[in-house]
Amino acid sequence: MSAAKAVIRYEEFARLDLRVAQVVEARPHPNADRLLVLVVDLGRLGRRQIVAGIREHYDPQQLLGTQVVVLVNLEEALIRGEESQGMLLAAEAAGEPVLLRPEKSCPPGSVIK
């Protein structure tokens, strides 16, 4: 177990734009064995493509329709030739990613606070 990180003020946390998103497309990354390319629906914010390192643990087809938690105001990045417009949030348990998901269905784009 790793040590806790430095304490931050609420204002710093409030800068993060965390939203509920629904996975509408999922496919293996063409240039990386450990990555999936997901398209998520964020309601009024539209759709975004996200590259996530979960390929070894999640079947793309089983993710379709799943709700997940996404950091939407992360700077865009080009990851092995694919654009990533946010970050999928996951915990780690026994060395494997565990996707963070809402307990109940929420409208895509719902704010997490």
N, C-alpha and C positions, 0 to 999 in steps of 0.2 A: 504494500500500500504506500502511495506516495504522500509526501507532506502537503499540507494545505498551502495554497498560493497566498501571495500578499493580499491584505485586506484592501478593498476599494470602497469608495464612497458611492452612495446610491446614484448620484448623477452620472457616474461612469457606467454603472449597470444599465441605467435608463437609455443610454446611447445605443444599446443593442436592440435591433428590431427583430424579435423572435415571433414567428407566425406558424400557424397550423397550415400544412399544405397537403394536397392529395396527389399521390403518384398517378400520372396518366400515361406515362411511357417509361419503359426501363429496358436497357440493353447492355450487353457487355461492351466495355471500351475496346475499340479496335486495336489499340496500341499498348494495352496494359492488362496483364493477367489478373490483377487484384482490384481493378476498378470497374464500377458500373456507371453508366451515363443515364441519369434520370431526368425526366421532364415532370415538373410539379405544377399544379394549379394553385395559385394563391388568390383566387377570387378576383376582386377588383384590381389587384396588382398585376394580374395576367399570369402568364406561364413563364417559368424559368428553367433553364437547364443547369443541373448540378452534377458534378463528378464526385463520386464517393468511393472510398476504399473498403467496400463491403462485399465484393464479388465472391469471395471464398465462403461467405456465410449466408448469403441471401440469393435465392433464385429470382431473376428479374420478373418472371411471370407472376410469382406469388406476391410481389410488391404492388402490382397494379391495383388501384383502388384503395390502397392503404393510406391512412393519414399518418403524417410524420411531423416533426418539429424542425423548422429551418431558420437559420440566421440569414436574413435577406439583405442586410446592409453591409455585408462583407465585400471588400473590393473584389471585382471580377478577376479571374485568373485563367490562363491557358494551361491546361494540364494534359501533357502528352498529346497536344493537337486538338483537344476538345475544350470549349469554353465552359467555365464553371461560374455561375452567377449566384452563389450563395453557399451555405454549408449545411449539410444534413447533420443533426445532432444525435449522438449515440453515447451510451455509457459503455464501460468495458467490464465484462464479467468473465472470469476464467480465461482471459486472453482473447475473448471474442467480442465483437461489437454487438450491442443491444440497442436497437433503434428506440428513441424516445417517441412516444405516441400519446395522444390524448386519451383519457379514460373513457370518454364518451365522444361520439361523433360531433364535430364542430364544423361550422361553415368554413370552407377554404379561405385563408387570409385572416382568420381570427387572431387577434393579438394575444401574445403570451406575456403576462406581467407578474 
